[in-house]
Amino acid sequence: MDRIENYRDRINNNMRNKFLTLVENNITKYTNGGLLVGYVVKLRDGYKSLEYFKTLSGDMQTAITDFFGANDLNKRVINIKTGYPSSSPNNDDNRGSCFTVEVAAETAPGRYDKENKISVPSDILTVVKQDGANLVSIPDSMYKKERRNLKPVAPEENEEVPNNPYLQTMLSQDGDKLTRGDRALLNKNITIPSSPAKDMKSPMVPKSTHMYLPTTIKK
């Protein structure tokens, strides 16, 4: 019984820790300008009229507009920086309410173009709504424009091309030359000649045993 109770306590503690992690993440969201790392974001409607955008330099304004309008890839938050950095990272009292968000384009699921990331004021961003499975929509640029059914084509046997896949699979290196091996699939059974060892006993059931086996099954 003690072992069962200890196992039950470990399960409860594990679930309690996971629940606390979810609560802490939600609390952290509202102490970071309403954003978390990994969120998909976009520019707010009418962001150019916001004071946070107007205070930026002209080059920065152009860079932000070009970044979000260059393609239809999802833009994800990869870092959140506070405008009032503190010498005590664990002290939330010194974080303030001004945040700068680093955003990068998602070139593939979980793969971000961090080399071309950009820093954006959090107040001009909004979170993109996702479905119930916490998945964002796939950009149109990642879809193939036309659907094709490719039929298999037999490789060409061209010995003049050194990197021909046909030669790489059908020939073997024999010293300083290539020799053709027996690698063709003939789609038929081939009898391999073999003979058992002299001292090996036959796996067949001895004839004397047949007299004890029933020849018919009674219903």
C-alpha positions in Angstrom: 0.0 0.0 0.0 2.9 2.4 0.8 4.3 1.9 -2.7 0.9 2.6 -4.3 0.5 5.8 -2.2 4.0 7.0 -3.1 3.3 6.4 -6.8 0.0 8.3 -6.5 1.7 11.2 -4.7 4.3 11.4 -7.5 1.6 11.6 -10.2 -0.3 14.3 -8.3 2.9 16.4 -7.8 3.7 16.0 -11.5 0.2 17.2 -12.5 0.4 20.0 -10.0 3.7 21.2 -11.5 2.3 21.1 -15.0 -0.7 23.1 -14.0 1.5 25.7 -12.3 3.5 26.0 -15.5 0.4 26.8 -17.5 -0.7 29.3 -14.9 2.7 31.0 -14.8 2.8 31.2 -18.6 -0.5 33.0 -18.7 0.6 35.4 -15.9 3.9 36.0 -17.8 1.9 36.8 -20.9 0.2 39.8 -19.3 3.5 41.1 -17.8 5.1 41.1 -21.3 2.7 43.3 -23.1 0.2 40.5 -23.8 2.7 38.5 -25.9 4.7 35.3 -25.5 7.6 33.9 -27.4 6.2 31.7 -30.2 3.1 33.8 -30.9 2.2 34.6 -34.5 1.7 38.3 -34.8 0.8 40.9 -37.4 0.6 44.7 -37.5 -2.4 46.4 -36.0 -5.0 48.0 -38.2 -4.1 51.7 -38.5 -0.6 51.1 -36.9 0.8 54.1 -38.9 -1.3 56.5 -36.9 -0.2 55.2 -33.5 2.3 57.3 -31.5 4.5 54.3 -31.0 5.1 54.0 -34.7 5.4 57.8 -35.3 8.2 58.1 -32.8 10.4 55.7 -34.9 12.8 56.9 -37.5 11.8 57.0 -41.1 14.2 54.1 -41.9 12.7 52.0 -39.1 9.2 52.7 -40.2 10.0 51.6 -43.8 11.8 48.5 -42.5 8.9 47.4 -40.4 6.4 47.9 -43.2 8.5 46.1 -45.7 9.2 43.2 -43.3 5.5 42.4 -42.8 4.6 43.1 -46.4 7.4 41.2 -48.1 5.7 37.8 -48.1 2.8 35.9 -46.6 4.9 33.8 -44.2 3.9 33.6 -40.6 5.7 36.1 -38.4 6.5 34.7 -34.9 7.8 36.3 -31.8 11.3 35.0 -30.9 12.2 37.4 -28.1 10.7 40.0 -25.8 12.8 42.8 -24.3 11.7 45.3 -21.7 12.4 49.0 -22.1 13.7 49.1 -18.5 16.2 46.4 -18.1 17.0 45.6 -14.5 20.1 44.2 -12.7 17.7 41.8 -11.0 16.1 39.7 -13.8 13.7 37.9 -11.4 12.3 41.2 -10.1 9.1 42.0 -12.2 8.7 45.4 -10.4 11.5 46.9 -12.6 10.2 45.6 -16.0 7.9 48.5 -16.7 5.2 48.6 -19.4 7.3 49.3 -22.5 8.4 46.2 -24.5 10.3 45.6 -27.8 9.5 42.4 -29.6 11.9 40.6 -31.9 9.9 39.1 -34.8 11.2 36.6 -37.4 9.5 35.0 -40.5 8.7 31.3 -40.2 10.2 29.7 -43.3 9.1 26.2 -42.2 7.4 24.8 -39.1 9.7 25.5 -36.2 12.3 27.1 -38.5 12.8 30.9 -38.2 14.8 33.3 -40.4 16.6 34.8 -37.4 19.2 36.5 -39.6 16.5 38.9 -40.9 14.7 39.4 -37.7 13.4 42.9 -36.8 12.6 44.7 -33.5 9.1 46.1 -33.3 7.3 48.0 -30.5 4.8 45.6 -28.9 2.0 48.2 -29.0 1.7 48.1 -32.8 1.4 44.3 -32.9 -1.6 42.0 -32.5 -1.8 38.3 -32.1 -3.1 36.3 -35.1 -6.1 34.1 -34.1 -5.5 30.4 -34.3 -7.8 27.4 -34.4 -8.6 25.1 -31.5 -5.6 23.0 -32.1 -3.3 26.0 -31.7 -2.3 25.9 -35.3 -2.0 28.8 -37.7 -3.0 28.7 -41.3 -0.5 27.5 -43.9 0.6 30.4 -46.2 -0.4 30.2 -49.8 3.2 30.4 -50.9 3.9 27.0 -49.4 1.2 25.3 -51.4 2.1 23.8 -54.8 0.3 25.6 -57.6 -0.5 22.5 -59.6 -1.0 18.9 -58.7 0.9 16.3 -60.7 1.0 12.5 -60.6 4.5 11.6 -61.7 4.8 8.2 -63.3 8.0 6.2 -62.6 10.5 6.2 -65.4 13.2 3.6 -65.8 16.7 5.0 -65.5 18.8 5.3 -68.6 21.9 3.2 -69.0 24.5 5.6 -70.0 28.1 4.6 -69.2 29.5 7.9 -70.3 28.0 9.7 -67.4 30.0 8.9 -64.2 27.3 9.9 -61.7 24.5 8.0 -63.4 22.4 6.4 -60.7 21.9 3.4 -62.8 25.6 2.7 -62.9 26.0 3.4 -59.2 23.5 0.7 -58.3 24.2 -1.9 -61.0 28.0 -1.9 -61.1 30.6 -2.8 -58.5 34.1 -1.5 -58.0 36.6 -4.2 -58.9 40.1 -2.8 -58.5 40.4 0.1 -61.0 37.3 -0.8 -63.0 33.6 -1.4 -62.7 32.1 -4.8 -63.2 28.4 -5.6 -63.7 27.0 -7.5 -60.7 24.0 -9.7 -60.4 21.5 -7.1 -59.1 18.7 -7.3 -61.6 15.2 -8.3 -60.2 13.9 -11.0 -62.6 10.6 -11.4 -60.7 11.0 -15.2 -60.5 12.3 -17.7 -58.0 15.8 -19.0 -58.5 16.9 -22.3 -57.1 20.2 -21.9 -55.2 22.2 -25.1 -55.4 23.1 -26.4 -52.0 23.9 -29.7 -50.2 23.6 -30.4 -46.5 26.5 -31.5 -44.4 27.2 -35.2 -44.2 26.7 -35.4 -40.4 23.5 -33.4 -40.5 20.3 -35.2 -39.6 17.3 -34.8 -41.9 14.6 -32.4 -40.5 11.9 -34.7 -41.9 9.7 -36.6 -39.5 10.8 -40.2 -39.3 8.5 -42.7 -41.0 8.0 -44.6 -37.8 6.2 -41.6 -36.4 3.5 -41.5 -39.2 1.9 -44.6 -37.7 1.0 -42.7 -34.6 -0.5 -39.7 -36.4 -4.1 -39.7 -37.4 -4.7 -39.7 -41.1 -8.3 -38.4 -40.9 -10.0 -35.9 -38.6 -13.3 -37.1 -37.1 -16.1 -34.5 -37.1 
